[in-house]
Amino acid sequence: MPVTGVDVSDSLSTIAATSKDGFAYIFDVQTKSLIDKVSFKCKPESKNMLMRACTFREETSLYTLCT
């Protein structure tokens, strides 16, 4: 699915990307590996929210814009 947002942490060690598949992906730059894959649901029976953008706030906090 298309990427909807990308951001790099201040230390340049982590990249986050959001996608139209409803997930935010977090990658380690040095190892080029996926660290985590995150999704959110409005209700248990609903589909994943669309991740539209992401930005790092400090080294360990990632904010996403979801609709």
N, C-alpha and C positions, 0 to 999 in steps of 0.2 A: 504494500500500500504506500501511497505517497507520504513523504515526510512533511509535517506541518510546522515544525519548529526545531531549532538547534541552539544549544548554548554550551560554552566551555567554562569550566570552573576557573577561579582566579589563579590557581596553581598550575593550570594547564594539564592536570593529571586525569581529569574526568570530562567526558562529553555526554550530554543528555540530548536525546532526540525524541520528539513526539511524532505520532503517525496517525493517519486516518483509520488505522485498524483498532484504535481505542487504547493504545498502550503508550507509555513513556519508557524508553530504553536508556539505560545508563551503562556507559562503556569506560573501561580503563584504557587510557591512551598508551601507556607503556607496554602492556601485554596484549593490546588490541582484542580484549575479551569483554563479553557482556557480563556486567556486574549484577544487574537487576532488570526486571521487566515489571512494570507497575500498571494496573488498571483500576478504575473506579466504577461502581455501579450506583445508580440512583436508588433503586429498590432491588430486592433479590430477583424479581422476575423481569427486570428491564435489561435492555442491552447496555453495553459499555458506553460511557460518555465519550464524545469525540475530543481528543486532546488537540488543542489548536496551537499551543505555544508553550515554551518552557524557559525558565531562567534560574540560574543559581543565585541564592542569597546566602552568602557565607559558603564555606567549603562543603558543609554537610547538609545543606538545605536546598531542596529543589522545589520551585513553585511551578505549577502548570495552570494554563487557562483551559478549562473544560466546559463544554456545552452539550 
